[in-house]
Amino acid sequence: MSQEPRKNPEKTTSQEAKPTRPTPPTFLDSTWTWSSPSTWPLTIKLLPVFIAIISIYLAVAFPALFGDPVSRFLADTSCTGAFNYTFQIAAAKRHAEELATHDWEIGTAGEALLELLSPHKAVFGRVPFPRGKVPYDFVKMDEALTFVFEKVRVWDGPTIVEDSYSVSDPASLGVSAVMIGQVWKGWLRAAEAQKEYLLKDAPRYGNGAISHRVEVAELWSDAVHMVPPFLAYYGVATNDLECVREAVRQVELYREVLMLRDGERKELWRHIVGPSEMADDGAWSTGNGWAAYGMARVRATIAGWEKSKEMMEKEIAALDSYMIEIIDGAIRTDDHESGLLRNYLGDSTWFGETAGTALLAAAAYRLGMFMEQNAGRDHILQWADEKRRAVVRHVNDDGVARPAVHSLKHDQRQPFEGINPEGESFLLLMGAAWRDCVCAGVRSREG
């Protein structure tokens, strides 16, 4: 039986087309336009919500991406941004940055830049420790910290940078190292090593003061600007109140040895006490400035951290009194016809000099802001105004202050013919301190 071939089914002429799912509009689809919100797809309408949620999450979970919002809020530029310093401060800033080569010069320039450019983050700011923490940024580091970061190479030794001569000079970089270390942890480890070295391994003078020198136990007034401010700041960063207390103790131990006890120079500080040929019984103006301004930084650190402010009222009062001693001594010995302080206070054979005058004027402004309003404060601030104006008269159009001492030859009888790097940083400190007084309403711009 033969089988018929299979026939293909006949095509129908009225076959219905299957319905198709509509394609949602895309960014390239011409069915919607930005100018007509009613045509926007749901993804576009909800995009702002998605962005807001992600931003809030990142700000809460990773605050270092944005920096501390309290610090940013306190960065009030209404006064500081348009301030007239009355001298070529930008040129002085350039000299301070370019000429700083030694560790203490870099550390001092870094501190000066911080106070000048980011005053809300310096210890003299209104809230230097937002929420009790060290301020930080991640996306864009402050210019002051960038300066130190690019100038310094930390190492694995016991100090932040290698220095075979001085115990204290590397510590001048300590505050910057702590701030940078909030993000770059290698810097925080270097700061920790520096603290451990100072407290456990560094040579000590007979009364327990940390030596300024490595080879011999020797105390220099310079060290009070290097070591105590770092110890106090590190104590805040690590919630270590005893470290903050040690900062004040070191100030007191240095004062015990270096302060002069009688005569016209009474309560001023000797420059160097120790067994080496460097010993210097004179009241070097810059050395007294180092001591007074270092105390001001420690005092501001203590008062700026809620925990130490509550627990260390006696220490705050003591630091105020120590600063007053030095400033009063500078005022008593202020007799040079130029209006500048002499390179060695109370010695009429010395020339008037800009670096020590600028630093002591800066310390006087900081002290005045700590004090209650009274005749004593007005006297100190009026004197600071006079010394600032005297310094400004000796700053040329290129931002160079002369006559200045040679910072490596403090007993040189002739003024330095070059540019004193630390002296240029002192100009920045003086300008920032005066500006902060004006912006706080303590002094007038015409002062």
C-alpha positions, 0 to 999 in steps of 0.5 A: 500500500502506497503512502501519500506524501505528507502535505505541508499545512496550508498557510492561512491568510488571516494569521494574527500577529503576536503582541510584542512588549513595548521597549522602555525608553533609553537615554538615546531614545527619541521618545523622551526629552529633558525639556519635558519631565512628563516623558522622563523614564522612572530611572531618570526621575529617581536618579536624584534620590539614588545619588542622595542615598549614596552620598549619605552612606559614604559620608557616614561610612567613610567620612575620610573621603570628605573630611570632617564636616565640622572643620569645614563649617568652621572655616570662616573666610569672611574675615581671614580671606580678605585680611590685609597683613600690611606687608608682602606676606605671600612673598614671605610665605614663598621664602619660608617654603623654599628656604626651609631645609633643616627639620625644625625649619620645615616643622616651623614652616608647616605650623606657620602655614597651617595657622595662616591658611587653615586656622580652623584646623590649628590649635588656636581655632575655635574648635581645633578637635571636632568631636574630640578628634584630630581634623583631617581631609582625604580628597585634598590635603591642606596646603600646609600638610602637603608642604610637609608631606612633599618636603619630608621622607619619614624613615624607620628610625626612632624619630620622624626624620634622621637627625644625629645632632638633635633630639627635639628638632625632629619633633617639630614635625610631630603635629604635621605627622599626626595630622597626615597620619590620619590617612597615611598611616606610615606617618602616624607610625613615625609620630608614635616612634618619635613619642616613644623615643622622647619619653623612653630613650632620649637623654635627660638632663639631671631634673628629668627634662628631655635633652635637646641634644643627642650626644650630651644632656643639654637644654635649649629654649628652642626645644620648648617649641618642638617637643611639648606641643607635639606631646600635647597634640599626640596625647589628644590624638591617642586619648592619652591625658598623661601624654598631655600632662607630660607636655606641661611637665617638660615646659616646667622642667625647662623653666626650672633650669633656664629661667633667669632669677634676678636682675633686669632680665629676671624671668627671661630664659637663658638660651642654652644650659649644658656641658658643651661649648654651646652653653649660652647664658644670654637671653636670646630673643628668638629663644625666648620666642621659641619658649613662649610660642611653644607654651601658647601652642600647648595651652591652646591644645589643652583648652581645645580638647574637652577632656584636658580642658576639664581636668587641667585648669591648673596647668592652663593657668600655670602656662598663662603665667609662664608666658606672662613672665617672658613677655613682661621681661621682653617689654622691660628690656625693649629699648632699641631705637628701631623699635625692634627687640635686641638679638639678646634681651637686656644687652645694649651691645646687640643690634635690633633684630626682626626674627625674635621680635616677630615671634615674641609679638606673635606669642603676645597676641596669642597670650592676649587672646587667652587673657581676660579683658583688663589693663594687663591684657591691653598693655600686652596687646598694645605692645604686640601692635608696636612690635608688629609695626616695627617688624613690618617697617623692616620687611622689604617689597620681596617679603624679606625681614632685615636685620635678622640673626643668622639662625645657625650663628645666634651669637654672630655680631653682624646681622645676617646678609641672607634670608633667615628661613625661620624668621620668614616663618615667624612673619607668618606666625605674627601675621596669623596671630594678629589676624586672629585677634582682629577677626575675634574682635580683640584688636582693630585692623588699625592697631 
